[in-house]
């Protein structure tokens, strides 16, 4: 069960409907896009269109850590959030 250093799951929270859903991490993307920022950007690319505006309710806010989070590695304590 290789998740490229990640925990292998994503948590989706819909604040409008108060629904929480756990989904598996896309392992192909985790191996292809480096770190939390790269992977978060890939997920964002799939979620929005060219007409999506920052204040739109359907625009996701993504919080993601990299695969080295909670290790002693330099700068591994960083988190990424993009919208």
TIRO-2110 file (N, C-alpha, C; in Angstrom, 1 decimal):
// TIRO-2110
0.8, -1.2, 0.0, N, 1, A
0.0, 0.0, 0.0, CA, 1, A
0.9, 1.2, 0.0, C, 1, A
1.5, 1.6, -1.1, N, 2, A
2.4, 2.7, -1.3, CA, 2, A
1.6, 4.0, -1.6, C, 2, A
1.7, 4.9, -0.7, N, 3, A
1.0, 6.2, -0.8, CA, 3, A
2.0, 7.3, -1.0, C, 3, A
3.2, 7.0, -1.4, N, 4, A
4.2, 8.0, -1.7, CA, 4, A
4.5, 8.9, -0.5, C, 4, A
4.4, 8.4, 0.7, N, 5, A
4.7, 9.1, 1.9, CA, 5, A
3.4, 9.7, 2.5, C, 5, A
2.3, 9.8, 1.9, N, 6, A
1.1, 10.3, 2.4, CA, 6, A
0.3, 9.3, 3.2, C, 6, A
-0.7, 9.7, 3.9, N, 7, A
-1.5, 8.8, 4.7, CA, 7, A
-2.5, 7.9, 3.9, C, 7, A
-2.7, 8.3, 2.7, N, 8, A
-3.5, 7.5, 1.8, CA, 8, A
-5.0, 7.9, 1.7, C, 8, A
-5.4, 9.0, 2.5, N, 9, A
-6.8, 9.4, 2.5, CA, 9, A
-6.9, 10.9, 2.4, C, 9, A
-8.1, 11.4, 1.9, N, 10, A
-8.4, 12.8, 1.9, CA, 10, A
-9.7, 12.9, 2.7, C, 10, A
-9.9, 14.0, 3.3, N, 11, A
-11.1, 14.3, 4.0, CA, 11, A
-11.8, 15.5, 3.3, C, 11, A
-13.0, 15.3, 2.8, N, 12, A
-13.7, 16.4, 2.2, CA, 12, A
-14.8, 16.8, 3.2, C, 12, A
-14.9, 18.1, 3.4, N, 13, A
-15.9, 18.7, 4.3, CA, 13, A
-16.7, 19.7, 3.5, C, 13, A
-18.0, 19.5, 3.4, N, 14, A
-18.9, 20.4, 2.7, CA, 14, A
-19.6, 21.3, 3.8, C, 14, A
-19.2, 22.5, 3.9, N, 15, A
-19.7, 23.4, 5.0, CA, 15, A
-21.2, 23.7, 4.7, C, 15, A
-21.6, 23.8, 3.5, N, 16, A
-23.0, 24.1, 3.2, CA, 16, A
-24.0, 23.0, 3.7, C, 16, A
-23.6, 21.8, 3.4, N, 17, A
-24.5, 20.7, 3.7, CA, 17, A
-24.1, 19.9, 5.0, C, 17, A
-22.9, 20.3, 5.6, N, 18, A
-22.4, 19.7, 6.8, CA, 18, A
-22.1, 18.2, 6.6, C, 18, A
-21.7, 17.9, 5.4, N, 19, A
-21.3, 16.5, 5.1, CA, 19, A
-19.8, 16.3, 5.1, C, 19, A
-19.4, 15.2, 5.7, N, 20, A
-18.0, 14.8, 5.7, CA, 20, A
-17.8, 13.5, 5.0, C, 20, A
-16.8, 13.5, 4.2, N, 21, A
-16.6, 12.3, 3.4, CA, 21, A
-15.1, 12.0, 3.3, C, 21, A
-14.7, 10.7, 3.6, N, 22, A
-13.3, 10.3, 3.4, CA, 22, A
-13.2, 9.6, 2.1, C, 22, A
-12.1, 9.9, 1.4, N, 23, A
-11.9, 9.3, 0.1, CA, 23, A
-10.4, 8.9, -0.1, C, 23, A
-10.2, 7.9, -0.9, N, 24, A
-8.8, 7.5, -1.0, CA, 24, A
-8.0, 8.5, -1.8, C, 24, A
-6.7, 8.7, -1.5, N, 25, A
-5.8, 9.5, -2.2, CA, 25, A
-5.5, 9.0, -3.6, C, 25, A
-5.5, 9.9, -4.5, N, 26, A
-5.1, 9.5, -5.9, CA, 26, A
-3.6, 9.2, -5.9, C, 26, A
-3.2, 7.9, -5.9, N, 27, A
-1.8, 7.5, -5.7, CA, 27, A
-1.0, 7.9, -7.0, C, 27, A
-1.6, 7.9, -8.1, N, 28, A
-0.9, 8.3, -9.3, CA, 28, A
-0.5, 9.7, -9.2, C, 28, A
-1.4, 10.6, -8.8, N, 29, A
-1.0, 12.0, -8.6, CA, 29, A
0.0, 12.2, -7.5, C, 29, A
-0.1, 11.5, -6.4, N, 30, A
0.8, 11.6, -5.3, CA, 30, A
2.2, 11.3, -5.7, C, 30, A
2.4, 10.3, -6.6, N, 31, A
3.7, 10.0, -7.1, CA, 31, A
4.2, 11.0, -8.2, C, 31, A
3.3, 11.7, -8.8, N, 32, A
3.7, 12.5, -9.9, CA, 32, A
3.9, 14.0, -9.5, C, 32, A
3.1, 14.5, -8.6, N, 33, A
3.2, 15.9, -8.2, CA, 33, A
3.9, 16.0, -6.8, C, 33, A
5.0, 16.8, -6.8, N, 34, A
5.9, 16.8, -5.6, CA, 34, A
5.3, 17.6, -4.5, C, 34, A
5.2, 17.1, -3.3, N, 35, A
4.9, 17.8, -2.1, CA, 35, A
3.4, 18.1, -2.0, C, 35, A
3.0, 18.7, -0.9, N, 36, A
1.6, 19.1, -0.7, CA, 36, A
1.1, 20.1, -1.6, C, 36, A
2.0, 21.1, -2.0, N, 37, A
1.6, 22.2, -2.9, CA, 37, A
1.2, 21.6, -4.2, C, 37, A
2.1, 20.8, -4.8, N, 38, A
1.9, 20.2, -6.1, CA, 38, A
0.6, 19.4, -6.2, C, 38, A
0.5, 18.5, -5.1, N, 39, A
-0.7, 17.7, -5.1, CA, 39, A
-2.0, 18.5, -4.9, C, 39, A
-2.0, 19.5, -4.0, N, 40, A
-3.1, 20.3, -3.8, CA, 40, A
-3.5, 21.1, -5.1, C, 40, A
-2.5, 21.5, -5.8, N, 41, A
-2.8, 22.2, -7.1, CA, 41, A
-3.4, 21.3, -8.1, C, 41, A
-3.0, 20.1, -8.1, N, 42, A
-3.6, 19.1, -9.1, CA, 42, A
-5.1, 18.8, -8.7, C, 42, A
-5.4, 18.7, -7.4, N, 43, A
-6.8, 18.5, -7.0, CA, 43, A
-7.6, 19.7, -7.4, C, 43, A
-7.0, 20.9, -7.1, N, 44, A
-7.8, 22.2, -7.5, CA, 44, A
-8.0, 22.3, -9.0, C, 44, A
-7.1, 21.9, -9.8, N, 45, A
-7.2, 21.9, -11.2, CA, 45, A
-8.4, 21.1, -11.7, C, 45, A
-8.7, 20.0, -11.0, N, 46, A
-9.8, 19.1, -11.4, CA, 46, A
-11.1, 19.6, -10.9, C, 46, A
-11.1, 20.4, -9.8, N, 47, A
-12.3, 20.9, -9.2, CA, 47, A
-12.9, 22.2, -9.7, C, 47, A
-12.1, 23.0, -10.4, N, 48, A
-12.6, 24.3, -10.9, CA, 48, A
-12.6, 24.4, -12.4, C, 48, A
-13.3, 25.4, -12.9, N, 49, A
-13.3, 25.7, -14.3, CA, 49, A
-12.8, 27.1, -14.5, C, 49, A
-12.6, 27.5, -15.7, N, 50, A
-12.2, 28.9, -16.0, CA, 50, A
-13.1, 30.0, -15.5, C, 50, A
-14.4, 29.6, -15.4, N, 51, A
-15.4, 30.6, -14.9, CA, 51, A
-15.6, 30.6, -13.4, C, 51, A
-14.9, 29.8, -12.7, N, 52, A
-15.0, 29.8, -11.2, CA, 52, A
-14.4, 31.1, -10.6, C, 52, A
-15.1, 31.7, -9.8, N, 53, A
-14.6, 32.9, -9.1, CA, 53, A
-14.2, 32.6, -7.7, C, 53, A
-13.3, 33.4, -7.1, N, 54, A
-12.9, 33.1, -5.7, CA, 54, A
-14.0, 33.0, -4.7, C, 54, A
-15.1, 33.8, -4.8, N, 55, A
-16.1, 33.8, -3.8, CA, 55, A
-17.2, 32.8, -4.1, C, 55, A
-17.1, 32.0, -5.1, N, 56, A
-18.2, 31.0, -5.5, CA, 56, A
-18.3, 29.9, -4.4, C, 56, A
-19.5, 29.6, -4.0, N, 57, A
-19.7, 28.5, -3.0, CA, 57, A
-19.1, 27.2, -3.5, C, 57, A
-19.0, 26.9, -4.7, N, 58, A
-18.4, 25.6, -5.2, CA, 58, A
-16.9, 25.6, -5.3, C, 58, A
-16.3, 26.8, -5.1, N, 59, A
-14.8, 26.8, -5.1, CA, 59, A
-14.2, 26.2, -3.9, C, 59, A
-13.4, 25.2, -4.1, N, 60, A
-12.9, 24.5, -2.9, CA, 60, A
-11.8, 25.3, -2.2, C, 60, A
-11.6, 25.1, -0.9, N, 61, A
-10.5, 25.6, -0.2, CA, 61, A
-9.7, 24.4, 0.3, C, 61, A
-8.5, 24.2, -0.2, N, 62, A
-7.8, 22.9, 0.0, CA, 62, A
-6.6, 23.2, 1.0, C, 62, A
-6.6, 22.4, 2.1, N, 63, A
-5.5, 22.4, 3.1, CA, 63, A
-4.8, 21.1, 2.9, C, 63, A
-3.5, 21.1, 2.7, N, 64, A
-2.8, 19.9, 2.5, CA, 64, A
-1.4, 20.0, 3.1, C, 64, A
-0.9, 18.9, 3.6, N, 65, A
0.5, 18.9, 4.1, CA, 65, A
1.3, 18.0, 3.1, C, 65, A
2.6, 18.0, 3.2, N, 66, A
3.4, 17.2, 2.3, CA, 66, A
3.7, 15.9, 2.9, C, 66, A
4.3, 15.0, 2.2, N, 67, A
4.6, 13.6, 2.7, CA, 67, A
5.6, 13.6, 3.8, C, 67, A
6.3, 14.6, 4.1, N, 68, A
7.3, 14.6, 5.2, CA, 68, A
6.8, 15.3, 6.4, C, 68, A
5.5, 15.7, 6.4, N, 69, A
4.9, 16.3, 7.6, CA, 69, A
5.1, 15.4, 8.9, C, 69, A
5.4, 16.1, 10.0, N, 70, A
5.5, 15.4, 11.3, CA, 70, A
6.8, 14.6, 11.3, C, 70, A
7.8, 14.9, 10.5, N, 71, A
9.1, 14.3, 10.5, CA, 71, A
10.1, 15.4, 11.0, C, 71, A
11.3, 15.0, 11.2, N, 72, A
12.3, 15.9, 11.6, CA, 72, A
13.0, 16.6, 10.4, C, 72, A
12.5, 16.4, 9.2, N, 73, A
13.0, 17.0, 8.0, CA, 73, A
12.8, 18.5, 8.0, C, 73, A
13.8, 19.2, 7.5, N, 74, A
13.8, 20.7, 7.4, CA, 74, A
12.6, 21.1, 6.5, C, 74, A
11.8, 22.1, 7.0, N, 75, A
10.6, 22.7, 6.4, CA, 75, A
9.5, 21.7, 6.2, C, 75, A
9.5, 20.6, 6.9, N, 76, A
8.5, 19.6, 6.7, CA, 76, A
7.2, 20.0, 7.5, C, 76, A
7.3, 20.9, 8.4, N, 77, A
6.1, 21.4, 9.1, CA, 77, A
5.2, 22.3, 8.4, C, 77, A
5.5, 22.6, 7.2, N, 78, A
4.7, 23.5, 6.4, CA, 78, A
3.4, 22.9, 5.9, C, 78, A
2.4, 23.7, 5.8, N, 79, A
1.1, 23.3, 5.2, CA, 79, A
0.8, 24.2, 4.1, C, 79, A
0.0, 23.8, 3.2, N, 80, A
-0.4, 24.5, 2.0, CA, 80, A
-1.9, 24.7, 2.1, C, 80, A
-2.4, 25.9, 1.7, N, 81, A
-3.8, 26.1, 1.5, CA, 81, A
-4.0, 26.9, 0.2, C, 81, A
-4.8, 26.5, -0.7, N, 82, A
-5.0, 27.2, -1.9, CA, 82, A
-6.5, 27.2, -2.2, C, 82, A
-6.9, 28.3, -3.0, N, 83, A
-8.3, 28.4, -3.4, CA, 83, A
-8.3, 28.9, -4.8, C, 83, A
END
